[in-house]
Amino acid sequence: MATESTAEPSAQPLLIFPYNGNGLEALDCLGDAWRLVAFVDDTPEKQGHDRHGCLVTGRDALQRFPDARVLAVPGGPASYRARRQVVQALDVPPQRLATVIHPSARVSPLATIGRNVLIMAGVVITSNAVIGDHVVVLPNTVIHHDARIGDWCLIGSNVTIAGSVTLGENCYVGSGTSIMNGLDVGAGSLLGLGSNVIRSVAAGTCVAGNPARSLHA
């Protein structure tokens, strides 16, 4: 865990929003490149210092620490479609947003990675893959050649996204899911845990299973 007291002196200061599961896991990804200044969270009950001594404070930290970059990683399967509104409400200029990549991740020099992206341990991103802005990729996921991951997506752990897959904006991909090569997954879709996706998915659809099928409310 990288904290203000243990990081290298040359590390860039960082604010993480919010104090949630993604944010806590981001601590393991900082390496020597980043130094946590504080978590930013709107919930008063979370504010103060956590059991590891990390500061949790309100949005005023965005002004109090103007030199700190910002990593904003809200959202989960129940709230992923609201990620855009939540992040944009922070009113952080794009150039201040951080991209944090775990030191053990393998990212091809031919891949393209956007702003405000968190890539966790063991992730592999291969040639010509394009990762949009505001994307979170959990541990041990593989994103193969020429795949395109749209802005605002959340991708779970141990996911396999085969070559030339296109994932539309604001999708949620549950852990353990595999997506066959060449498929299109429409914007706003949810792929449930452990799904085996062998057909393209229409926008706004929730699918799960092996093979993945539409879920009806």
C-alpha positions as CSV (number, residue, x, y, z in Angstrom):
1,M,0.0,0.0,0.0
2,A,1.4,3.4,-1.0
3,T,0.8,6.2,1.4
4,E,2.1,9.6,1.9
5,S,4.7,8.4,4.3
6,T,6.0,5.4,2.3
7,A,6.0,6.5,-1.4
8,E,9.0,7.7,-3.2
9,P,9.7,11.4,-2.9
10,S,9.4,11.9,-6.6
11,A,5.9,10.2,-6.7
12,Q,3.1,12.4,-8.0
13,P,0.4,13.3,-5.5
14,L,-3.0,11.7,-6.0
15,L,-6.5,12.1,-4.8
16,I,-8.8,9.0,-5.2
17,F,-12.6,9.4,-5.5
18,P,-14.6,7.8,-3.9
19,Y,-13.7,5.7,-0.8
20,N,-15.1,2.5,-2.3
21,G,-13.9,-0.9,-3.4
22,N,-12.3,0.3,-6.6
23,G,-10.6,3.1,-4.8
24,L,-9.2,0.8,-2.1
25,E,-7.9,-1.6,-4.7
26,A,-6.3,1.3,-6.5
27,L,-3.9,1.7,-3.5
28,D,-2.2,-1.6,-4.5
29,C,-1.6,-0.1,-8.0
30,L,0.3,3.1,-7.1
31,G,3.8,1.7,-7.1
32,D,6.5,4.3,-7.0
33,A,4.8,6.6,-9.5
34,W,2.0,7.9,-7.2
35,R,1.6,9.1,-3.6
36,L,-1.8,9.0,-2.1
37,V,-2.8,12.4,-0.5
38,A,-6.4,11.5,0.4
39,F,-9.6,9.8,-0.6
40,V,-12.4,12.1,-1.6
41,D,-15.8,10.9,-0.5
42,D,-19.2,12.6,0.0
43,T,-20.4,10.4,2.8
44,P,-19.7,12.1,6.2
45,E,-19.5,8.7,8.0
46,K,-16.5,7.7,5.9
47,Q,-14.6,10.9,6.4
48,G,-11.6,11.1,8.8
49,H,-8.8,8.5,8.8
50,D,-9.4,4.9,8.0
51,R,-7.8,2.0,9.8
52,H,-4.7,2.2,7.6
53,G,-4.2,5.9,8.4
54,C,-5.4,7.2,5.0
55,L,-7.2,10.5,5.0
56,V,-10.8,10.5,3.8
57,T,-12.2,14.0,3.2
58,G,-14.8,15.9,1.2
59,R,-14.7,17.5,-2.2
60,D,-13.0,20.6,-0.8
61,A,-9.8,18.5,-1.2
62,L,-9.9,19.1,-4.9
63,Q,-9.2,22.8,-4.2
64,R,-7.0,22.3,-1.1
65,F,-4.6,20.1,-3.0
66,P,-4.4,21.8,-6.4
67,D,-1.2,20.0,-7.5
68,A,-2.7,16.5,-6.9
69,R,-4.0,14.5,-9.8
70,V,-7.4,12.9,-9.5
71,L,-8.4,9.2,-10.1
72,A,-12.2,8.9,-10.1
73,V,-13.4,5.3,-10.0
74,P,-17.1,5.2,-8.8
75,G,-19.6,2.6,-9.8
76,G,-20.4,-1.1,-9.6
77,P,-23.0,-3.4,-11.2
78,A,-25.9,-1.5,-9.6
79,S,-24.7,2.0,-10.4
80,Y,-22.4,1.7,-13.5
81,R,-24.8,3.6,-15.8
82,A,-24.5,6.7,-13.6
83,R,-20.7,6.8,-13.7
84,R,-20.6,9.6,-16.3
85,Q,-22.8,11.9,-14.3
86,V,-20.9,11.2,-11.0
87,V,-17.4,11.9,-12.5
88,Q,-18.5,14.9,-14.5
89,A,-20.0,16.4,-11.4
90,L,-16.5,16.6,-9.8
91,D,-15.8,19.3,-12.4
92,V,-12.1,18.2,-12.7
93,P,-10.4,19.4,-15.9
94,P,-9.3,16.5,-18.2
95,Q,-5.6,17.3,-17.9
96,R,-5.8,16.8,-14.1
97,L,-7.2,13.2,-14.4
98,A,-4.7,10.4,-13.7
99,T,-4.2,7.1,-15.3
100,V,-2.9,4.5,-12.9
101,I,-1.4,1.2,-14.1
102,H,-0.2,-1.5,-11.7
103,P,3.5,-2.2,-12.1
104,S,2.8,-5.9,-12.9
105,A,0.3,-5.1,-15.7
106,R,1.5,-5.8,-19.3
107,V,0.4,-3.1,-21.7
108,S,1.6,-3.2,-25.3
109,P,3.4,-0.1,-26.5
110,L,1.0,-0.4,-29.5
111,A,-2.1,-0.1,-27.3
112,T,-3.8,3.2,-26.5
113,I,-4.9,4.1,-23.0
114,G,-7.2,7.0,-22.2
115,R,-7.5,9.4,-19.2
116,N,-8.8,8.5,-15.7
117,V,-8.1,4.8,-16.3
118,L,-7.3,2.2,-13.6
119,I,-5.6,-1.0,-14.7
120,M,-5.0,-3.5,-11.9
121,A,-2.4,-6.2,-11.2
122,G,-1.9,-9.0,-13.8
123,V,-3.9,-7.3,-16.6
124,V,-2.6,-7.9,-20.1
125,I,-3.5,-5.5,-22.9
126,T,-2.1,-6.5,-26.3
127,S,-1.3,-4.9,-29.7
128,N,-3.6,-2.2,-31.0
129,A,-6.1,-2.4,-28.2
130,V,-7.8,0.9,-27.4
131,I,-8.9,1.6,-23.9
132,G,-11.2,4.7,-23.6
133,D,-11.4,7.3,-20.9
134,H,-12.8,6.6,-17.4
135,V,-12.3,2.8,-17.6
136,V,-11.6,0.4,-14.7
137,V,-10.0,-3.0,-15.4
138,L,-9.8,-5.4,-12.4
139,P,-7.0,-8.0,-11.9
140,N,-5.9,-10.7,-14.3
141,T,-8.1,-9.6,-17.3
142,V,-6.8,-10.0,-20.8
143,I,-7.8,-7.6,-23.6
144,H,-6.6,-8.9,-26.9
145,H,-5.4,-7.3,-30.1
146,D,-7.6,-4.6,-31.8
147,A,-10.2,-4.7,-29.1
148,R,-11.9,-1.3,-28.4
149,I,-13.2,-0.5,-24.9
150,G,-15.5,2.4,-24.8
151,D,-15.4,5.3,-22.3
152,W,-16.9,4.7,-18.8
153,C,-16.7,0.9,-18.8
154,L,-16.1,-1.3,-15.8
155,I,-14.4,-4.6,-16.5
156,G,-14.2,-7.3,-13.8
157,S,-11.4,-9.7,-12.9
158,N,-10.3,-12.7,-15.0
159,V,-12.2,-11.4,-18.0
160,T,-11.1,-12.4,-21.5
161,I,-11.9,-10.0,-24.3
162,A,-10.9,-11.6,-27.6
163,G,-9.5,-9.8,-30.6
164,S,-11.4,-7.1,-32.4
165,V,-14.2,-7.0,-29.9
166,T,-15.9,-3.6,-29.6
167,L,-17.3,-2.7,-26.1
168,G,-19.6,0.3,-26.3
169,E,-19.6,3.1,-23.8
170,N,-20.7,2.6,-20.2
171,C,-20.8,-1.2,-20.1
172,Y,-20.3,-3.5,-17.1
173,V,-18.5,-6.8,-17.7
174,G,-18.7,-9.2,-14.7
175,S,-15.7,-11.1,-13.5
176,G,-14.9,-14.4,-15.2
177,T,-16.7,-13.4,-18.4
178,S,-15.3,-14.3,-21.9
179,I,-16.2,-12.4,-25.1
180,M,-15.6,-14.2,-28.4
181,N,-13.6,-12.4,-31.1
182,G,-15.1,-9.9,-33.4
183,L,-18.3,-9.3,-31.4
184,D,-20.0,-5.9,-30.7
185,V,-21.4,-5.2,-27.2
186,G,-23.7,-2.2,-27.3
187,A,-23.4,0.8,-25.0
188,G,-24.9,0.5,-21.5
189,S,-24.9,-3.3,-21.5
190,L,-24.3,-5.6,-18.5
191,L,-22.6,-8.9,-18.9
192,G,-23.2,-11.0,-15.8
193,L,-20.6,-12.9,-13.8
194,G,-19.0,-15.8,-15.7
195,S,-20.8,-15.3,-18.9
196,N,-19.7,-16.8,-22.2
197,V,-20.6,-14.3,-24.8
198,I,-20.7,-15.8,-28.3
199,R,-23.1,-13.4,-30.0
200,S,-23.1,-9.6,-30.3
201,V,-25.1,-7.8,-27.6
202,A,-27.6,-5.0,-28.3
203,A,-27.2,-1.7,-26.5
204,G,-28.7,-1.5,-23.0
205,T,-29.1,-5.3,-22.7
206,C,-28.3,-7.4,-19.6
207,V,-27.0,-10.9,-20.5
208,A,-25.6,-13.8,-18.5
209,G,-24.9,-17.5,-18.7
210,N,-23.1,-20.0,-20.9
211,P,-23.9,-19.2,-23.6
212,A,-25.0,-15.7,-22.5
213,R,-28.7,-15.0,-22.9
214,S,-30.8,-11.9,-22.3
215,L,-32.1,-11.5,-18.7
216,H,-35.7,-10.3,-18.4
217,A,-36.7,-8.3,-15.3
